[in-house]
Amino acid sequence: MADHLIAPHGGELVNLLTDIDRAASLKTESRDWPSLDLNARQLCDLELLLSGAFSPLQGFLTKADYERVCGEMRLADGTLWPIPIMLDVSEELAEKLSAGSNIALRDAEGVMIAALNVEDVWQPDREEEANAVFGTTNREHPGVAQLLDRTNPYYVGGTITGLSAVGHYDYKLLRHTPAELRSEFAKLGWTKVVAFQTRNPMHRAHQELTLRAAKEIEANLLIHPVVGMTKPGDVDHYTRVRCYQALLHRYPRKTAMLSLLPLAMRMAGPREAVWHAIIRKNHGCTHLIVGRDHAGPGNDSSGQAFYGPYDAQELLQQHEAELGVAMVPFKLMVYVQDQDTYAPIDEIKEGTRTLNISGTELRNRLAMGKEIPEWFTFADVATELRRSHPPRHQQGFTVFFTGLSGSGKSTIANVLLVKFLEMGGRSVTLLDGDLVRKHLSSELGFSKEHRDINIKRIGYVASEVTKNGGVAICAPIAPYDSVRKDVRSMIQPVGGFLLVHVATPIEVCEQRDRKGLYAKARAGIIKEFTGISDPYEEPVDADIVIDTTKLTAEEAAQQILLHCEKEGYVAGDV
């Protein structure tokens, strides 16, 4: 039966897991090896390497493979491959490595998952890679920002020997390796399978679209959502999976299946569409549904799209014959009010009344507790979304101040603390910069590295407060833009985040300086002092800008409260 399934990419499904005896031997040998605790992105890549989802890859790309993938979308041997699968490491670790050495790769708990036999160690040109893979170096693209700002400076290429599969405690019955999914398809007699890639909840339009696609090509349907790393701000995978489960019974019996893919998305648009097709081919799928701006990050701050709406479809079509995976174009589905049904927009006659709700509008309806109509989504899906995304006045949120020393941050933060305590309804936590330095970061200095660690610690505590429905008020200097963005991305998935720039001019801060810190900094007595000998990067993404030369602390706090009310975080009795 398995012989009737589509062949894996490269002709053979890779399995990098070794036997028990060899695994035990490698664990013993690894005591003398350098060790690397993988981050979430690296662990996703390793999991799909081990399972064969990235067939024909035998490990992280060597330099020769990397250069040709960037330049030509091919491995060194000519095999089609559009996305670099790289292991990035620190300079400190890179200096310990050379061709022939080994690294123990571990998960977040320190468990050894695999051994990497090193073939290459080098420092890549990240901007060149960004241009090749993403078509831009604009850091507003999340994939570019990840590559340029949050990736270690060296790459290590080499083959992988897996000791154990990457473990998961959630949705175990919905997680399948390519071999397992292929076995299931063979048992069921599924030879033609269309995959639906998604990182979002599915609504009535998606259900109608996927049902039509499967019927038109007379194929079975694999709903194959990404549950690894997606775009910042996306709905968490626990909520999404519950939504998929609520939807599954609406397909004809025994024609559709749900399986989860632990992929770290790059949001690379056209190249990613080809990559997604390869991954689905390895899982036994013959078709892939590709929509407008597939795997694209949307627009930049000027409203310019990073990719054309059909760029992904066009690139995949160019490689259909070579891949053997057919592209099924995603047709925008709209609700035809008079007929109480969904139809492709290109089949709608002029003048027909149609309805649609954008993703932005849906998020706004959830945030404000507004109705989600049944014509848009099924009631059980809406229920799951509301469970995980209550109205903003029921959510936790963080007010994060940034500004120079002496700008007035702490004073305003203290006034705001009292105002929120007066209102009641939520627990309120103040994380003042000086107090955090005393109780949480006393061992840290004032280098950029240590400042970033300090701010990330504040961000982590604030995210936990926010996640549990409280209000976190943070008042550090936080001079660097990249770490402020890291904190925002840490908190926004679990609640609200408001960045307040206390934009007091430095000359005013100096006048207010009762401790004489600015004078000491100008005299060279205090080193690495923000605004004097160390830079302050003014935020361009502040939600509120406060000018304390024109406002008292109480007036400033009131301005912030009014903004919270406008955004829905503060509400009357409901």
C-alpha positions as CSV (number, residue, x, y, z in Angstrom):
1,M,0.0,0.0,0.0
2,A,2.8,2.4,0.9
3,D,4.2,2.0,-2.7
4,H,1.2,3.9,-4.0
5,L,2.1,7.1,-2.0
6,I,4.1,9.9,-3.4
7,A,7.8,9.4,-3.0
8,P,9.6,11.6,-0.4
9,H,11.7,14.5,-1.5
10,G,15.0,13.1,-2.7
11,G,13.5,9.6,-3.1
12,E,14.0,8.3,0.4
13,L,12.5,9.3,3.8
14,V,15.3,10.2,6.2
15,N,15.3,8.8,9.7
16,L,18.2,10.2,11.8
17,L,17.3,8.4,15.1
18,T,19.8,5.7,16.1
19,D,19.3,2.5,18.1
20,I,19.3,2.3,21.9
21,D,22.8,0.9,22.2
22,R,24.3,3.5,19.9
23,A,22.4,6.3,21.8
24,A,23.8,5.1,25.1
25,S,27.3,5.0,23.7
26,L,27.0,8.6,22.3
27,K,25.7,9.8,25.7
28,T,28.9,8.4,27.3
29,E,31.2,9.9,24.7
30,S,29.5,13.3,24.9
31,R,30.8,13.9,28.4
32,D,33.9,15.4,26.8
33,W,32.1,17.4,24.1
34,P,30.9,20.9,24.0
35,S,27.2,21.2,24.7
36,L,24.5,23.4,23.3
37,D,21.0,24.0,24.8
38,L,18.8,24.7,21.8
39,N,16.4,27.6,21.7
40,A,12.8,27.0,20.6
41,R,13.5,27.7,16.9
42,Q,16.5,25.4,16.8
43,L,14.6,22.6,18.6
44,C,11.8,22.8,16.0
45,D,14.3,22.5,13.2
46,L,16.0,19.5,14.9
47,E,12.7,17.7,15.5
48,L,11.8,17.9,11.8
49,L,15.4,16.9,10.8
50,L,15.2,13.8,13.0
51,S,11.7,12.8,11.8
52,G,12.5,13.1,8.1
53,A,10.1,16.0,7.5
54,F,13.2,17.9,6.1
55,S,14.2,14.9,3.8
56,P,16.7,14.7,2.2
57,L,18.6,16.7,4.8
58,Q,20.9,14.7,7.0
59,G,21.7,17.6,9.4
60,F,22.2,21.3,9.5
61,L,23.5,22.7,6.2
62,T,27.2,22.9,5.4
63,K,28.7,26.0,4.0
64,A,28.5,24.7,0.4
65,D,24.8,23.8,0.8
66,Y,24.0,27.1,2.5
67,E,25.6,29.2,-0.2
68,R,23.8,27.4,-3.0
69,V,20.4,27.4,-1.1
70,C,20.7,31.2,-0.6
71,G,21.8,31.8,-4.2
72,E,19.9,29.2,-6.2
73,M,17.3,27.5,-3.9
74,R,19.3,24.2,-4.3
75,L,21.5,22.1,-2.2
76,A,25.1,21.5,-3.3
77,D,24.0,18.4,-5.2
78,G,21.3,20.3,-7.1
79,T,18.3,19.1,-5.1
80,L,15.6,21.8,-4.8
81,W,15.7,23.4,-1.3
82,P,14.6,27.0,-0.7
83,I,15.2,27.7,3.1
84,P,18.5,27.5,4.9
85,I,18.3,25.2,7.9
86,M,21.1,26.5,10.1
87,L,22.5,25.9,13.6
88,D,23.7,29.3,14.9
89,V,26.1,29.4,17.8
90,S,28.0,32.0,19.8
91,E,31.6,33.0,19.0
92,E,32.7,31.3,22.3
93,L,31.3,28.0,21.2
94,A,32.5,28.4,17.6
95,E,36.1,28.8,18.8
96,K,36.0,25.4,20.4
97,L,34.8,23.6,17.2
98,S,36.5,22.4,14.0
99,A,35.8,19.8,11.3
100,G,35.5,16.4,12.9
101,S,34.5,17.6,16.4
102,N,31.1,16.9,18.0
103,I,28.5,18.8,19.8
104,A,25.8,17.5,22.2
105,L,22.5,19.1,21.3
106,R,20.1,19.4,24.3
107,D,16.6,20.6,24.9
108,A,15.6,23.3,27.3
109,E,15.7,20.9,30.2
110,G,19.3,19.8,29.3
111,V,18.3,16.4,28.0
112,M,20.6,15.3,25.1
113,I,18.5,14.9,22.0
114,A,21.2,14.5,19.3
115,A,24.8,14.5,18.4
116,L,26.2,16.8,15.7
117,N,29.3,15.8,13.8
118,V,30.8,19.1,12.7
119,E,31.8,19.6,9.1
120,D,32.0,23.4,8.8
121,V,32.2,26.4,11.1
122,W,31.9,29.9,9.6
123,Q,30.6,33.4,10.0
124,P,28.0,34.2,7.4
125,D,27.0,37.5,5.8
126,R,23.5,37.9,7.5
127,E,22.4,40.8,5.4
128,E,23.2,38.9,2.2
129,E,21.2,36.0,3.5
130,A,18.3,38.2,4.4
131,N,18.2,39.7,0.9
132,A,18.4,36.2,-0.7
133,V,15.8,34.4,1.4
134,F,13.4,37.2,2.4
135,G,14.1,39.7,-0.4
136,T,14.7,42.5,2.1
137,T,16.8,43.7,5.0
138,N,14.0,45.6,6.6
139,R,13.7,44.6,10.2
140,E,10.0,45.2,10.2
141,H,9.9,41.8,8.5
142,P,9.8,39.3,11.5
143,G,12.0,36.8,9.7
144,V,14.6,39.5,9.0
145,A,14.5,40.8,12.6
146,Q,15.0,37.2,13.9
147,L,18.0,36.7,11.5
148,L,19.8,40.0,12.0
149,D,19.1,40.7,15.7
150,R,18.4,37.4,17.5
151,T,20.7,34.9,15.8
152,N,24.1,34.0,17.0
153,P,27.0,35.1,14.7
154,Y,28.4,31.7,13.6
155,Y,26.9,28.8,11.8
156,V,27.8,25.1,12.3
157,G,27.1,22.6,9.6
158,G,27.2,18.8,9.9
159,T,25.3,15.5,10.1
160,I,23.0,14.6,12.9
161,T,22.6,11.4,14.9
162,G,19.4,11.4,17.0
163,L,19.3,9.8,20.4
164,S,15.6,10.4,21.0
165,A,12.7,12.2,19.5
166,V,11.8,15.6,20.8
167,G,9.1,15.2,23.5
168,H,5.8,16.9,23.7
169,Y,3.1,16.6,26.5
170,D,0.3,18.2,24.5
171,Y,-2.0,16.7,21.8
172,K,0.1,13.5,21.6
173,L,-2.5,11.7,19.4
174,L,-2.4,14.5,16.9
175,R,1.4,14.6,16.4
176,H,2.6,12.4,13.6
177,T,6.0,11.9,12.0
178,P,6.1,11.7,8.2
179,A,6.5,7.9,8.5
180,E,3.5,7.6,10.8
181,L,1.3,9.8,8.6
182,R,2.3,7.8,5.5
183,S,1.5,4.6,7.3
184,E,-1.9,5.9,8.2
185,F,-2.6,7.1,4.7
186,A,-1.6,3.6,3.4
187,K,-3.9,1.9,5.8
188,L,-6.8,4.1,4.8
189,G,-6.1,3.9,1.1
190,W,-5.4,7.6,0.7
191,T,-3.2,8.1,-2.3
192,K,-4.2,11.6,-3.3
193,V,-4.0,14.0,-0.3
194,V,-4.4,17.8,-0.3
195,A,-2.7,19.6,2.7
196,F,-4.0,22.8,4.2
197,Q,-1.3,24.9,5.8
198,T,-2.5,27.3,8.5
199,R,-1.2,29.2,11.5
200,N,-4.6,30.7,12.3
201,P,-8.0,29.5,13.6
202,M,-10.3,28.2,10.8
203,H,-13.7,29.7,10.3
204,R,-16.6,29.0,8.0
205,A,-14.8,30.4,4.9
206,H,-11.8,28.1,5.5
207,Q,-14.0,25.1,6.0
208,E,-15.8,25.8,2.8
209,L,-12.6,26.5,0.9
210,T,-10.9,23.3,2.0
211,L,-14.0,21.2,1.4
212,R,-14.4,22.5,-2.1
213,A,-10.7,22.0,-2.9
214,A,-10.8,18.4,-1.8
215,K,-14.0,17.7,-3.8
216,E,-12.7,19.4,-6.9
217,I,-9.5,17.3,-7.1
218,E,-11.2,14.2,-5.6
219,A,-8.6,14.0,-2.8
220,N,-8.6,13.5,1.0
221,L,-7.9,16.5,3.2
222,L,-5.0,16.9,5.7
223,I,-5.5,19.9,8.0
224,H,-1.8,20.4,8.9
225,P,-1.5,23.5,11.1
226,V,1.9,24.9,12.3
227,V,2.3,24.5,16.1
228,G,5.9,25.5,16.3
229,M,7.0,29.1,16.0
230,T,4.7,31.3,14.0
231,K,4.3,35.1,13.5
232,P,4.4,37.2,16.7
233,G,0.9,38.0,17.8
234,D,-0.7,34.9,16.3
235,V,-3.3,32.9,18.4
236,D,-1.6,30.4,20.6
237,H,-1.5,26.8,19.3
238,Y,-3.5,25.4,22.2
239,T,-6.5,27.6,21.3
240,R,-6.1,26.9,17.6
241,V,-6.0,23.2,18.0
242,R,-9.2,23.2,20.1
243,C,-10.8,25.3,17.2
244,Y,-9.6,22.7,14.6
245,Q,-11.0,19.9,16.7
246,A,-14.4,21.7,17.0
247,L,-14.4,22.1,13.2
248,L,-13.3,18.6,12.1
249,H,-16.7,16.9,12.4
250,R,-18.1,19.3,9.8
251,Y,-16.3,17.5,7.0
252,P,-17.7,14.3,5.5
253,R,-16.8,11.3,7.7
254,K,-13.5,9.6,7.1
255,T,-12.4,12.1,4.4
256,A,-10.3,14.6,6.5
257,M,-7.6,14.3,9.1
258,L,-6.0,16.7,11.6
259,S,-2.2,16.5,12.3
260,L,0.1,19.0,13.9
261,L,3.4,20.2,12.4
262,P,6.1,21.5,14.8
263,L,7.6,23.9,12.3
264,A,9.4,27.2,13.0
265,M,8.0,29.4,10.3
266,R,10.3,32.0,8.6
267,M,7.5,34.1,7.0
268,A,9.6,34.0,3.8
269,G,6.6,34.2,1.4
270,P,7.4,32.6,-2.0
271,R,10.4,30.5,-0.8
272,E,8.4,29.3,2.2
273,A,5.6,28.1,-0.1
274,V,8.0,25.8,-1.9
275,W,9.4,24.7,1.5
276,H,5.9,23.9,2.8
277,A,5.3,21.8,-0.4
278,I,8.4,19.8,0.2
279,I,7.5,19.2,3.9
280,R,4.0,18.1,2.9
281,K,5.4,15.8,0.2
282,N,7.6,14.1,2.8
283,H,4.4,13.6,4.9
284,G,2.7,11.9,1.9
285,C,0.7,14.8,0.5
286,T,0.2,15.3,-3.3
287,H,-1.3,18.8,-3.2
288,L,-0.9,21.9,-1.2
289,I,-3.5,24.8,-0.9
290,V,-1.6,28.1,-1.3
291,G,-3.4,31.4,-0.7
292,R,-2.8,35.0,-1.2
293,D,0.5,36.2,0.4
294,H,1.1,32.6,1.6
295,A,3.5,32.7,4.6
296,G,4.0,36.4,4.2
297,P,4.3,38.9,7.1
298,G,1.9,41.4,5.6
299,N,2.9,45.1,5.2
300,D,5.7,47.3,6.5
301,S,5.0,50.5,8.4
302,S,4.5,52.4,5.2
303,G,1.8,50.0,4.1
304,Q,4.0,48.4,1.5
305,A,3.6,44.6,1.2
306,F,6.8,42.5,1.5
307,Y,5.5,40.2,-1.2
308,G,3.0,40.4,-4.0
309,P,-0.3,38.6,-3.4
310,Y,0.4,35.8,-5.8
311,D,4.2,35.6,-5.7
312,A,4.1,32.4,-3.6
313,Q,1.6,30.7,-6.0
314,E,3.8,31.6,-9.0
315,L,7.1,30.4,-7.5
316,L,5.5,27.1,-6.5
317,Q,3.9,26.6,-9.9
318,Q,7.4,27.0,-11.5
319,H,8.6,24.0,-9.5
320,E,5.4,21.8,-9.5
321,A,6.7,19.4,-12.1
322,E,10.1,18.9,-10.3
323,L,8.4,18.5,-6.9
324,G,5.5,16.4,-8.0
325,V,3.3,18.4,-5.6
326,A,0.4,20.3,-7.3
327,M,-0.5,23.8,-6.1
328,V,-4.2,24.4,-5.3
329,P,-4.8,28.1,-5.4
330,F,-6.6,29.6,-2.3
331,K,-9.7,31.4,-3.5
332,L,-10.9,34.2,-1.3
333,M,-14.3,33.1,0.0
334,V,-17.0,35.6,0.9
335,Y,-20.4,35.2,2.5
336,V,-23.4,35.7,0.2
337,Q,-26.0,37.1,2.5
338,D,-29.1,36.4,0.4
339,Q,-28.1,32.8,-0.2
340,D,-26.7,32.1,3.3
341,T,-23.6,30.5,1.8
342,Y,-20.0,31.0,1.0
343,A,-18.6,31.3,-2.6
344,P,-15.3,32.3,-4.3
345,I,-15.2,36.0,-4.8
346,D,-14.5,35.5,-8.6
347,E,-17.8,33.7,-8.9
348,I,-19.9,36.5,-7.4
349,K,-22.0,38.6,-9.8
350,E,-21.7,42.3,-9.6
351,G,-24.2,43.9,-7.2
352,T,-24.5,40.8,-5.0
353,R,-24.5,41.5,-1.3
354,T,-21.5,40.0,0.4
355,L,-20.1,40.1,3.9
356,N,-16.6,39.5,5.3
357,I,-14.7,40.0,8.5
358,S,-11.0,40.6,8.4
359,G,-8.5,39.2,10.9
360,T,-8.0,42.7,12.3
361,E,-11.8,43.1,12.8
362,L,-12.1,39.7,14.4
363,R,-9.3,40.5,16.9
364,N,-11.0,43.8,17.7
365,R,-14.4,42.1,18.3
366,L,-12.7,39.7,20.7
367,A,-10.8,42.5,22.4
368,M,-13.9,44.6,22.9
369,G,-16.3,41.7,23.7
370,K,-18.4,42.3,20.6
371,E,-20.6,39.8,18.8
372,I,-19.0,37.3,16.4
373,P,-21.7,36.4,13.9
374,E,-22.5,32.8,13.2
375,W,-22.3,33.4,9.4
376,F,-18.6,34.1,10.0
377,T,-17.6,31.3,12.3
378,F,-19.2,28.3,13.9
379,A,-20.5,28.8,17.5
380,D,-18.2,26.2,19.0
381,V,-15.2,27.8,17.4
382,A,-16.2,31.3,18.7
383,T,-16.6,29.8,22.2
384,E,-13.0,28.5,22.1
385,L,-11.7,31.8,20.9
386,R,-13.6,33.7,23.7
387,R,-12.3,31.3,26.3
388,S,-8.7,32.1,25.5
389,H,-9.2,35.7,24.4
390,P,-11.5,37.4,26.9
391,P,-12.4,41.1,26.4
392,R,-9.5,43.5,27.2
393,H,-11.1,44.7,30.4
394,Q,-10.8,41.2,31.7
395,Q,-7.2,40.7,30.5
396,G,-3.9,41.5,32.2
397,F,-1.7,44.1,30.7
398,T,1.7,45.8,31.1
399,V,2.5,49.6,31.1
400,F,6.2,49.8,30.2
401,F,8.0,53.1,30.7
402,T,11.2,54.1,29.0
403,G,13.1,57.4,29.3
404,L,16.3,58.9,30.6
405,S,17.4,59.0,34.2
406,G,15.6,61.8,35.9
407,S,12.8,62.0,33.2
408,G,10.1,61.3,35.8
409,K,9.3,57.7,35.0
410,S,9.3,56.4,38.6
411,T,7.1,59.3,39.9
412,I,4.5,58.8,37.2
413,A,4.7,55.0,37.7
414,N,4.0,55.4,41.4
415,V,1.0,57.7,40.7
416,L,-0.3,55.2,38.2
417,L,0.1,52.4,40.7
418,V,-2.1,54.2,43.2
419,K,-4.7,55.0,40.5
420,F,-5.0,51.3,39.5
421,L,-5.2,50.2,43.2
422,E,-8.0,52.7,43.7
423,M,-9.9,51.3,40.8
424,G,-9.5,47.7,42.1
425,G,-10.4,44.6,40.1
426,R,-6.9,43.5,39.3
427,S,-3.7,42.8,41.1
428,V,-1.1,45.5,40.4
429,T,2.7,45.1,40.4
430,L,5.3,47.9,40.2
431,L,8.7,46.9,38.7
432,D,10.8,50.1,39.2
433,G,14.2,50.1,37.6
434,D,16.1,50.9,40.9
435,L,14.2,48.3,42.9
436,V,14.7,45.6,40.2
437,R,18.4,46.4,40.2
438,K,18.5,45.9,44.0
439,H,16.3,42.7,44.3
440,L,16.5,40.9,40.9
441,S,19.6,42.1,39.1
442,S,22.1,43.0,41.8
443,E,25.0,41.1,40.2
444,L,24.7,42.9,36.8
445,G,26.7,45.8,35.6
446,F,25.8,48.4,33.0
447,S,27.3,47.0,29.9
448,K,24.8,46.6,27.0
449,E,24.7,42.9,27.5
450,H,23.9,43.3,31.2
451,R,21.4,46.1,30.5
452,D,19.6,43.7,28.1
453,I,19.6,40.9,30.6
454,N,18.1,43.2,33.2
455,I,15.3,44.4,30.9
456,K,14.5,40.8,29.8
457,R,14.1,39.8,33.4
458,I,11.7,42.7,33.9
459,G,9.9,41.6,30.8
460,Y,9.6,38.0,32.0
461,V,8.2,39.0,35.4
462,A,5.8,41.4,33.7
463,S,4.6,38.7,31.2
464,E,3.8,36.4,34.1
465,V,1.9,39.1,35.9
466,T,0.0,39.9,32.7
467,K,-0.7,36.3,31.8
468,N,-2.4,35.8,35.2
469,G,-4.7,38.8,34.7
470,G,-2.8,41.5,36.6
471,V,-1.3,44.9,35.7
472,A,2.5,45.2,35.6
473,I,3.9,48.7,35.7
474,C,7.6,48.7,34.6
475,A,9.8,51.8,35.0
476,P,13.4,51.1,33.8
477,I,15.5,53.3,31.6
478,A,15.4,50.6,28.8
479,P,17.6,52.5,26.4
480,Y,17.8,50.0,23.5
481,D,15.2,49.5,20.9
482,S,15.8,45.8,20.2
483,V,15.3,44.6,23.8
484,R,12.2,46.8,24.2
485,K,10.8,45.0,21.1
486,D,11.8,41.7,22.7
487,V,9.8,42.6,25.8
488,R,6.8,43.6,23.7
489,S,6.9,40.3,21.8
490,M,7.2,38.4,25.1
491,I,4.1,40.1,26.6
492,Q,1.7,40.7,23.7
493,P,0.9,36.9,23.3
494,V,-0.5,36.8,26.8
495,G,-2.1,40.2,27.2
496,G,-1.8,43.9,26.6
497,F,1.3,46.0,26.2
498,L,1.6,49.8,26.3
499,L,4.9,51.5,25.7
500,V,5.2,54.9,27.4
501,H,8.1,57.1,26.3
502,V,8.7,59.8,29.0
503,A,10.4,62.2,26.5
504,T,11.9,64.6,29.0
505,P,14.9,66.5,27.4
506,I,18.3,65.6,28.8
507,E,18.9,69.2,29.9
508,V,15.8,69.1,32.1
509,C,16.8,65.7,33.5
510,E,20.2,67.2,34.4
511,Q,18.5,70.1,36.2
512,R,16.4,67.7,38.2
513,D,19.4,65.5,39.1
514,R,19.6,65.7,42.9
515,K,22.2,62.9,43.1
516,G,24.6,64.6,40.7
517,L,24.8,61.5,38.5
518,Y,24.9,63.5,35.2
519,A,27.7,65.7,36.5
520,K,29.7,62.6,37.5
521,A,29.1,61.1,34.1
522,R,30.3,64.2,32.3
523,A,33.4,64.2,34.5
524,G,34.1,60.6,33.5
525,I,33.6,59.4,37.1
526,I,30.5,57.2,36.1
527,K,31.0,55.1,33.0
528,E,28.4,53.9,30.6
529,F,25.8,56.5,31.6
530,T,22.7,56.7,29.4
531,G,22.5,59.9,27.4
532,I,26.1,60.9,28.2
533,S,28.6,58.1,27.5
534,D,26.0,55.5,26.4
535,P,23.3,56.0,23.8
536,Y,19.5,56.3,24.4
537,E,17.5,55.0,21.4
538,E,14.3,56.9,21.3
539,P,11.3,54.6,20.5
540,V,9.4,55.2,17.3
541,D,6.8,52.6,18.4
542,A,5.7,54.3,21.6
543,D,1.9,54.0,22.3
544,I,2.1,57.1,24.5
545,V,4.6,60.0,24.6
546,I,4.7,62.0,27.8
547,D,6.3,65.5,28.0
548,T,6.9,66.2,31.7
549,T,7.9,69.8,31.0
550,K,4.2,70.4,30.2
551,L,2.5,67.9,32.6
552,T,2.6,67.1,36.2
553,A,3.0,63.5,37.3
554,E,-0.7,63.2,38.1
555,E,-1.7,64.7,34.8
556,A,0.6,62.3,33.0
557,A,-0.8,59.3,34.9
558,Q,-4.3,60.5,34.0
559,Q,-3.3,60.6,30.3
560,I,-2.1,57.0,30.5
561,L,-5.4,56.0,32.2
562,L,-7.4,57.6,29.5
563,H,-5.4,55.8,26.9
564,C,-6.0,52.5,28.7
565,E,-9.7,53.3,28.7
566,K,-9.7,54.1,24.9
567,E,-7.9,50.7,24.2
568,G,-10.5,48.8,26.3
569,Y,-8.3,47.8,29.2
570,V,-10.2,49.9,31.7
571,A,-14.0,49.7,31.7
572,G,-17.0,50.4,33.9
573,D,-19.2,47.6,35.4
574,V,-20.3,45.2,32.7
